[in-house]
Amino acid sequence: MYYEEADTPAHARTSNLNEELGQVDTILSDKTGTLTCNSMEFIKCSVAGTAYGRGVTEVERAMNRKKGSPLIDVVNGLNTEEDLTESRPSVKGFNFKDERIANGNWVNEPNSDVIQKFFRLLAVCHTAIPEVDENTGKVMYEAESPDEAAFVIAARELGFEFYQRTQTSISLHELDPMTGKKVERVYKLLNVLEFNSTRKRMSVIIRDEEGKILLLCKGADSVMFDRLAKNGRDFEVETRDHVNKYADAGLRTLILAYRVLDEEEYKVFNEKFSEAKNSVSADRETLIDEVTETIEKDLVLLGATAVEDKLQNGVPDCIDKLAQAGIKIWVLTGDKMETAINIGFACSLLRPGMQQIIINLETPEILALEKTGAKSEITKASKESVLHQINEGKNQLSASGGSSEAFALIIDGKSLTYALEDDIKNKFLELAIGCASVICCRSSPRQKALVTRLVKSGTGKTTLAIGDGANDVGMLQEADIGIGISGVEGMQAVMSSDIAIAQFRYLERLLLVHGHWCYRRISSMICYFFYKNITFGLSVFLYEAYTTFSGQPAYNDWFLSLYNVFFTSLPVIALGVFDQDVSARFCLKFPLLYQEGVQNVLFSWRRIFGWMFNGLYSAIIIFFFCKKAMEHQAFNDDGKTVGRDIFGATMYTCIVWVVNLQLALAISYFTLIQHIFIWGSIALWYLFMLAYGAITPTHSTNAYKVFIEALAPAPLFWLVTLFVVISTLIPYFAYSAIQMRFFPMYHGMIQWIRHEGQSNDPEYCDMVRQRSIRPTTVGSTARFSRRSNRVNDRNQNGNPMSSS
């Protein structure tokens, strides 16, 4: 695990990042690569309306555990309980098992020609680079994304090995259905129509060995089905059904299709495409997209792929702890709604019994308008539908009143477009705030940034965004704190973030431990600065008032200059670096401790004024006790009375002792460095008086030998110092003791657990921890707590004696 600040964040931070880490109220997370491993495995596919591939995904396991039923392959309807031993794929990225396809058996399938085109498309339609191991001859691939690598590996394992790429060609070793042997085929690469978040698809145009020009396309189902030709929809119904079931199983799907181009059509397209690519205008990308729109149509459906992106280790536990800490988690993902919902259950962001408020535009009226209505009518009807659904959701929240039922808001990208408009966004935010978890599906990068801005400006709370890809950069820059996850998606997110981590689970320790510590340290350090400077400054003012503002300073000039430089600076730095009110283990054991930062209880005006009042009465006690103790009687054996030099040095000595010991009382976790700094600062004051007093009076003025000849030999000096220091610290000590004993804050309760040896007492720890478990939160702990409450209620209702 590591934390590092980006060298040059794209959004220059002006606020205190360390303190904000302890005050995060809302986390906005991308799903892909953030909650999941980004290590894709090709696990299933649908070709020519037939589902291939057997196995159970992590999401299916979580869903079946939730239902308490045996493990079922949702697509094939097979009981796979016997295969549940954790079997790792023999080839990274390929976990496909189906004897109908494997080992060349696909040639015996009824639609073997479609299967051949399907896997040939996977082997050709990509931007991967092959690397051949000279020793073993094995081909490895460097791909832009892990799912693209999984597709090429799957094609290789099933008989279509991509082994060479040049600027103008792609070479494969294919299984020939006629001979049953592998043959070498070379396809001339004419054009690559690259993927982007707007198009949501990628295509290549090739010329095969027979001279045919083929367009091979793969993309999201939301854009691909609309581009199919009327005679290319033979397997559409079955494929849609399989895609929906794959989404239910938490798999990421792509639709594969192709078309044959004639020479004249390709020639016209290529001229326009070359002109758009060579354009130097600002709208170059738009021009390219417009040209590609004209060719990526009238496609023939081949099937769909399904790859699994496993949850990262520790994600459910991390979400559980963050939820107990009172942090709300929003997931902004580009996945289908079904996939996002099932991932939500798998990582405990959603739980059984949670009321789901789903906002989408899949109503019959909207679908009918999309087929027949004008664009303005569709926009108006869609906006009205979204507003109506938001109002209905708010009514559900209002009807629940103070009940303990938790709500989850799930909204798709089309609906989110209208929900983020100026006249609706505040209502949408009110609804989202009232829900325990929020999932935005099919979100574009721009929508992620807009949602982040809405949460930050609408709630006024500290927001944290976490992502791992280039499509998360806007979201990371918009949030108060941007956290980039370094991984296979590249370094754009890391370079645009404030902090980089390796996995999502490290967010738990970063916030609950380091965030809490940083917030407490900075808050205590700032309050202490107020205290020590008020104590020192007010003593100067009281002396001036006592001398009727004669203009004579209470302290030597160098005493004034070095107070904040040498005698009180190092201890407060040690406080800001090393102090820990609660150990890391207890921070994780009692997550609600984090709410002290969110609620700002350690840096409230009450606390600031409390420390200022502490400085006020400290200065009054120091000045008047020193004045009364030295006012009339002789200071030493020679009968000399106290002058300005002796009085000022004595009062300064008391202040140095008081402010350093006050810091010692405020520290919860002592280290050797803190001891050295506190006692070293006090000792340094005495050494300074010796060294400075030894300099000629020309430079030392009224401090000349004041310590050696006047202060050190006089018992009164030591008695006054001891008495004044004790008298000044007693009020704070008494206040702290009373508060700790009778009115402890949450961290105080945890400190009592540690000091009284109750950390191993499960009953007492559970009582303290229960304060952080609320029925409206998410996470596995809240789920189990809710289940236990239902069982207890059922038992009580079934017991006639319980009504008494």
N, C-alpha and C positions, 0 to 999 in steps of 0.2 A: 504494500500500500504506500502511496505517496501523495503528497499535496504540494502543488507548486503554483505560484502566481504566474499568469501569462506575462511574457516580457513586455508586450505593448498591447494591453487590451484595446479592442476596437472602440469600446465606449469608455472614455476616461472617467474613472470613478472619482467622485469628490467626497463620498461618504466613507465612514469608517467600516471597512470590510470585516475586520475581526469582531467588532461589536455586533454588526448585522448578522453574523453567523449564529449568534445566540438569540436572535429575535425573529427568526423565520416563522411566518404564519401559514404560508401556502407554498407548496412545491408543485411546479408544473413540469411534468416529465414526458419525454418522448418514450414510446414503448419499444420500438424497434432498436435493438442494440443497447438500450438503456436498461430495460428490465430483462431482456433476453441476451443470450450468449453471442449472437451474431455468428454462430457457427452452424451454417445451414446443412441440413441433411435431406437429400431427395428420398422421400418415403412412400409417396403414392402418386398415381396419375390416372387420368381418365382419357382414353383414346377411343374414338369412334363410338362414343356412348357406352363404353365398357370400362368399369373401374378395375384398376390393377394396383397391386401392392397391399400387403397385409401387415398389420402392426397397430400398436396402441401408442398414442402420443402422451406427453406429460399432462396436457390439458384433459385428455380423456380419462387419465388415471385420477386426476383431481376431481373431475365431474362424477366419476363412478364412486369414488370414496365419499363424495358428498351425498350421493343417493344410497350408498350402502349396497350397491349391486355389483355383480361380477363384471370383469373388464370385457367390454365389447368393442369390436371394430365397427365404428358407426356406419361406414360405407358398405362394407361387405356383410355386416351382421354376424360376424364370427366371434365366438367366445375364445378369447386369446389368453385366458388366465394361465395356461401352461407355458406361455412364452414370456412371462413377466420377470423372469430372471433378467437382471440388468445386462442385456447383451449389447455390446458395443459393436458398431459396424466395422468390418474388416478393412474397409476403405474409407478414409475420412471424407465426409460429405455425401456418402452413399449408404443408405440404410434400407434399400428396397429389396423386398422378398416376395417373389411370385414366380412359381415354376412355369406359368404360362408365357412369361416374357423372357426369363433368364435363360442363359446358355443357348441362345438362338432359337428357342422354341416359338418365338413370335411369328415365325414364318408359317406355322400351322394354324394360326388364328384366322377367323373368318375375314377380318379386315386387315390382313397383313400389309397391304399396300398403304393404308392410312398409317399404320404403326411405323412403317419404314419412313414415310414423310415426316411423321411426328418427331422421331429421334434424329433424323437428318437435320431437321430445323434446329433442334437443341444443339447439334454439333456445329452448326454453321452460323446461326444468328446470335452473335456475341462479339465482344471486343477483347476476349482473353488472349494471352500470349502463351504458347507452349514452350516448355523447357524439357529437352530430352537428356536424361542421365546417360552419359557416355558409357558408364560401367554396366548398368543394368538394362539400359534401353527403355526404361520406363518413362512415360511422358507425364510431367507435372504442369500445372497451369497457374499463371498469374492473372487474376481477374480483378476488375474494378469493384465488384461486390461479391460477398460470399455466396449469394444465391446463384449468381451467374457461374461461379466455379462449380457449384453443386450440379448445375444442369450439364456442363461439359463433361464432368466426371461420370454422371449417370449415362450420358450418351456413349462414352467410352466403354463403360462396364457392360453395356447392353449391345455392343457390336458396332458402334459408330465412333471410331477413335479419331479425334482431331489431333493432328501431329505437326502441322506446319502452316505458318501464315506468312505471306508476303504482302506488299502494298496492294497487289492486284489479284491475289489468289488465296484460296483456302484448300488445304489438302486433307483428305480423310482416308482412313482404312475402314471400309464398309463390309458388312456381311452380305454377300450376294445370295438372294433367296433361291436362285436357280441352281447354283453350284454348291452352296453351303460353305463356300470359302471366302476369306477376306480378300477384297480387291481394293486397289488404290484408285481414288477418284479425286479429280482436281476441279474445283469450281472457281470460275473467274469472278472476282469480287468487283462489282460495278459501283455500288454506292452503299454507304452506311448512314442510316437515318437514326441518329443517336437518341437515347432516352433522356427525357427531362420531366420535371414534376408536373408540367402543364399537359404535355402529351400523354404521359403515363403509358408509354409503349416504346418499343424499339423495332426497327426493321433493317433488313439488308436486302439488296437487290443483287442477284447473282445470275450468271449464265452457266448452265450445266454442260456436260460433255455432248449432249445432243443438240445444243444450240438454243434451247429454250431459255427465256428470261423469266426468272421467278422472283416474286417479292415474298419474303418470309418475315412474318411479324409475330411478336409476342408482347402482351401487355395486360393491364388490369381489366377485369371483367366489366367494369363500369364504362369503359370506352370501346372494348373490342366487340361485344355483341351487337352494338349499333352499327358496326362497319361490315357486318357479314352480308354477303349477297343473298338474294332470295333463294337461289339454288345451292347455297352453301351452308344451309342451316339444318342439315339432315339429323345431326345429333345434338341440336341446341337444347332441347328439353332435358335429355339425360345429363348433358354436361352441366347445365345450370343446377340441376339437383345434386350432382356430385360436388360441384364447387361450394354449394351451401353447406353440405355435410362436412366437407374439408374445413370450411371456416368454423363450423361448430366444434371441430376437433382441434382448433387452434393452429391450423396450417395456413401458410401463405400461398396463395394461388396466382397463377398466370394463365391466360388463354393463349393458345397457339393457333395460328391461321396462316393461309398463304393465298396467292393468286398468280396466275400466268399472265404476263404482259406481252402485248404484241410490239413489234419493233417500232412502229410509228408512235405509239403512245409513250414508249420509253424515251424515244428521241426527243419528243416535245418536253417531257418531264425533266430530262437531264439538262437540257438547255436552261430551263427556268431555275432548276436547282443549282446549277453552276453559277448563274447570275446572282442568285440570292446569297450563296456562300462567299462570293467575291465582293459583295457589297461592303462598303465601309461606313454606312450610315448607322445611326443609333438604334434603328429598329431592325437590324440585321437578323436577330433571332426570330422576330415576328415574321419577317419575310420567308425565312426557312420553314417555319411552322406552317405558313399558308400554302407553300408549295407542296409540302409533304401531305397535307390534308387531301390534295387532289389525287394522290396515287394510292394512299392507304384506305382503300374502300373496295366494296364488292369482294370481300375475302371469303375463303372457303374454310370452315371450321375443321380443325384436326382434333383438338382436345384441350386438356388442362393439366398443369403440373401442380403438385402440392409438396412443399418443403416445410420442414419443421425447424423452428428457431427456438431452442430450449431456453427455459428460464435460467437466469444466472443463479449460482449458488447463493443462498441466503436472502433472496429477494422477498419471499413471504415474511420471514422473520424481521427483516429491516422495515418493511411497510407496517408490520404490526407494532414495532417499537415507535416509529414515527407517529402513528395514529394515537398510541397511548400518550405521546408527548403533546397531543392537541394540535398537531400539524395536519392541515388538510392537503390531500394529494389529488391533483388533477392530471389525468393522462391525455395527452394530445398525440394522436397517432394517425397514420395514413392507412391503417388496416380497415378491413370490412368490419361492420358493426358486430356481426356474430363472432368474429375472431377476437375482437377487443373485449367483448363481454366474457368470453370463455377464458381469456388470459386474465381478466379481472378476477374471476373465481379462482383460478389457479394460484394467483399471487395474493389472495385474501383481500383484494381491494373491494370485491363484492362478496356478499355472504348470503346464505339462504335466509329467507324471511325478509330480506331488504326490499322495500317497495321501489321498483324501477320506473322512473319517469322517462319514457323514450320519446324523443322528438325527431321525426323524420318526415319526408315528403313522399312516402310510398302509399299515399291514399289513392283510392280509385279515381277520385275527381282530378287530382293532379296528374296522374298517369294518363287519363283520358285527354286532358288539356295538352299534355306534351306531344300527343300524337296528332291532335287536330287544331289546337288553339294557336293564336299568335303569341309572340314572345312577350308582349306587354301584358297580355291576359295571364300567361303562366306566371310572370313575376308578381303580379298583383295577388293572384290566388295563393301562390306559395308564401308570400309575406303574411297574408291574412291567416293562413293555416299555421304558420310558425307562431304568430302572436297568440292565436287561440290555444295552441298546445302549451305555450308558456303560462298563460293565464290559468289554464286547467291545472297545471302543475303547482302553481302558487296556491290555488284553491285546495289542492290535496294537502299541501303543507299546513295551510290554515286550519283545515278540518281536523288534522291530527292533533292540533293544540299542543299541549305539553306532554303528549304521549312519548313513550320511549322508542317508538318505531323509527328506524333509520331509512333514509331515502337516498337513492342514487340517480343522478341525472346522466342520461346517455343521449348524445345528439350527433347527427351525421354532418358531413361537410356542407351539403347543399343547404340544410336548415341553418347551419352556423353562419353562412353568408348573410342571411336575413337577420339572424339574431344579433349580429354585430353592427347592424345599422344604428344610426344615432338615436332614432326614436324608439328602439326596442332594447338596446343593449343594457340599459339600467334594469329593466324588468328581468332580462335574462340573468344578469348578475345577482339580483335578489333571489331568484329561484336557485341558482347554483350555490349561493352561500348557505341556503337552508338545507342543502343536501350533504350527506356525509362524504360522498365521493362523486367525482365528475369525470366522465369519459367523453372526449370529443373524437369521433371517428372520421376517417377520410379527410383529415385536416391538411390543408396546404401549408407550406412554410409561412406564407403571409398571414394565414388565419392563426397559426400558432403565436406569431408575434403580436397580433391584434388582441388575442385572448389574454396574453400576458400583460399587455398594456392596460387592458380593461380591469383585470384583477388588481394590478398595482395602483392605478389611479382611483378606482372605484372603492376599494377597501381602505386605502391608506396604510396597509400593513406591508411588512417586508416580504417580498416574493423571491423565490429561488427557482431558477430554471435549470434543468439538467438534460443534456442530450449528447449525442455522439457523432452526428453527421452534419454535412453542409446544410441540410434543410432545417437544422435546429439553430443556425447562427443568429437569425433574427430574434428568435425567442430568447436566446442566451444574452443578447445585447440589450433586450428590452427589460429584462428582470433586474431587480436590485443586485442579485448575486447570480452569476452565470457559472455553472460547473460543467466542464467538458469531460467526457469519458474517452480516454485514449483507446483505440481499438482498430479494427479492420476497416472502418468507414473513413479513415483518413484523419488528418490533424486539423481540419478547418474548425471544428467545434472547440478543440483544445486551445487553438490560437486565438479564438474569439472570446474565451471565457476568463474568469478571474482565478479559478482553481481547477486543477486537473486531477482526476482520480482514475483508477483502473477499472473499478466495478461499482455497480450501484450500491451494493451492500456496505461499501466503505462510507456512504453518506450517513449511516447510523452513527458511527463513531465521530465523524467530522462534526455533526450537529450536536448530538446529545452529550458528547464529552468535550471536544475542543470548542464547540460553539458556546456551551454553557460556561466553561472556564474563561474563555476570552471575554464574554460579556461581563462576568463577575469581576475579572481582573481590571478591565478598563473602567467599569463603573466605580469600583473601590478606589482606583488610582486617581480618577478625576475628583471624586469627593474628598479624598485625602489632600489633594492639592489645594482645594478650597480651604480645608481645615488648617493646614500648616501655614499658609500665607496669611489667613485672617488672624491666626494666633500671633504671628510675628508682626504683621502690619498694625494690628490694634494695640499691641504693646508700645509701639513707637508713638501712636496717636495719644494714648493715655499719658505717656511721659510728657508729650508736648502740652497737653491740657493741664497737667499738674504743674508745669513750669510756666503757666500762663502764656504759652506759645512764644517762648523766648527765642526760638530758632536754634537752640542748642540740641544737637542730636543725642538720642539715648545711647547709641552705639558708635563705635569707631567706624570709619568709612569702609575699611576692609571687612569688618564684621557684617555690614550691610550687604556688601557685594558678594560675599562667599556663602551666605546662608543657603541659597538655592543651588549653589554650584558644588559644594563639597559636603556640607554637614547634614543635608536632608535629601539629597538627590538619589544616591545609590539605593537606599532602602526601598524607596517607592518604585524604582525601576525593577527591583527584585520582586516586589509585590505584583507588578504588572506582567511579570514573566513566569513566575514559579508558583504562585498561590493556587491552592485547590481547596475549595470548601468541602467537596465530596470526592472520593476516589473515582477513577474511571469505572471500576466494577459497579459501584453504587449508582453512578450516573446512568448506566445501562440497565441496572436492575429496577430503578425507579424513574421511568422516562418523564413523568409529569414534572420533574424538577426543571425541565427545559422551559416550562411555562413561566418561570420567574423572569426569563428574558423577554418572552412574548408580551407579558403583561407589564414589563418594565418596572417591576417592584424594587429593583436594586438601584435604579437611577431615576426615581420619581422626584418631583419637587419636594415632597415631604422628606425624603431621605437627604436630598441636597441641603435643604434648610436645616435639617437636623445636624448635619456635619458643620454647617456654618455656625449654628448656635453652639456647638461643641467648641469651635474655635473662639467664639465670643467669650464664653465663660472661662475658657482656659486662659485667655489673655488677661481677663479681669482678675482671676485668682493669682496668676503669676505676678502681675504688677503690684497689686495691693498687698499681698502677703510679703513680697520682697520689700516693699516700701515700709510697711509697719514693722517688720523684723529689724530693719536697719535705720529706723528713723532717728532715735535719740541716743541709744547706748553706744559705748565705744566699740569699735570694730575689732581692735586687737589690743595686745598688752601695752602698747605705747599710748593708749587712750585716744587714738585717732578716730574720728568719725568718718562715716562713709561719704565719699565724693562721687561725682558723676562717673568717673572712670570705674570705680569699684562697683557701684550700683548697676551700671550698664553691663559690665562683664558678668556679674552674678545673675542678673535677669536673663542674659543671653544664654548662660550655662543652663539655667532652668528650662528655657525654651527648647534647647537642643535635646536635653534629656526627655522632656515631655513629649515632643512630636515624634521622636524615635520610639519611645516606649508605647506611645499610643498606636503606632503602626504595628508594633509587636503584639499588642492586644487584638488588633484587627485581623492579623494573619491567622489562617486556619491550618496551614501546612508549612512547617518550618523545614528548610534545607540548610546545609552548611553555608551556602553562599549568603542566605538571608541573615544568618547569625553573624557572619563576617561583616556584612554591610551595615547592619544595625549597630553592633558594638564597635565596629571600626569607625563609623561616623562620629560616635561619641568620643572615642579615644582620639580621633583626628582633631577634634576641637581643642582638647587639652594640649596636644602636640603643637597645634598651630599657635596657641597662646604662648607656649614656651619659645618657639622659634621666632614668632613675630615680636614678642616682648624683648627678645635679645637684640633686636636691631636698634640702631641709634634713635633717639627721640625725634630726630629730624623726620624720620620715615614712620616710626611706630606711634608718634604723638602720645596720646593719653593711655596707650596700651603698653608703654615701656615698662617692662618687668612687673606688670600688674599682677600676674599670676604668681610668680616666684616670691615677690616681696610682700604682697598684700593678701591675695586670696588663699593660696595654699597654706600659709602658717596659721590662718584664722579658723578656729573650730566653727565659728558662726557661719562661715561660708558653706561648709559641708552640711551643717545642720539645716540651714535654710534650703539648700538644694534638695536634701532628702525630704524635708517636710513639704515643700512646695510641689515637688513631683508627685508624691503620694496623694496630697490633697487634690491636685488637678485631675488625676486619673481615676479617683474613687467614683465620681458620678458616672462616668462612662462604663466602668467596670460593673457598677451596681445595676445600671440600666440593661447592660448586656446579659447579666446573670438572671435578672427577673424575666426578661423577654425569652431567654433560652429555656428557662424552667417552666414558665406558666403560659407564654404566648409564642411558642416556637413557630418560625416559618417552616416551609416544607423542607428546606435543606437542613434546618435545625433538627427536625424530627429524624432525618436520616443520620445526622451526626450522633444523636442519642442512641440510635440503633448500633452504631459502630462502637461508641464509647462504653455502652453498658453491656456489650457482648451479646446483643440480641440479633446479630446478623444471621445466626443459625436457627433462630426461633421462627418457624414457618408461619405460625399463627399471627404473630405481631407484624412480620414483614408483609404478609398478605393484607392485613388491615390497612397498613400504610399505602400499599400498592393499589388497593381498590379505589383510592381517590382518583387514579388515572384511568380507570376503566369505565367508560360511559357507554350506554347501550346505543348511542347514536354514532359511535365511532366504527371504524373498519378494522380489519386485521383478525388474525386467528384467535387472539386472546378474547376480543370482544365477541367473536363467534361462539367460542366455547362458553363464555359467561352467559350469553343470551340463551344458549341451549340448556345450561344448568338452571337458569331462571324459569324456563318453560317447564322443565321436569319438576322443579319444586312447586310451581303453581299447580301443575297437574296433580301432584301428590296431595297438596293441601285441599284442592277441590274434591278429591276423591275420599278425603278423610273427614267424617262428620264432626270429629272432635276439634278439628283445626279452626272452625268458625268462631270458637270462643276466644 
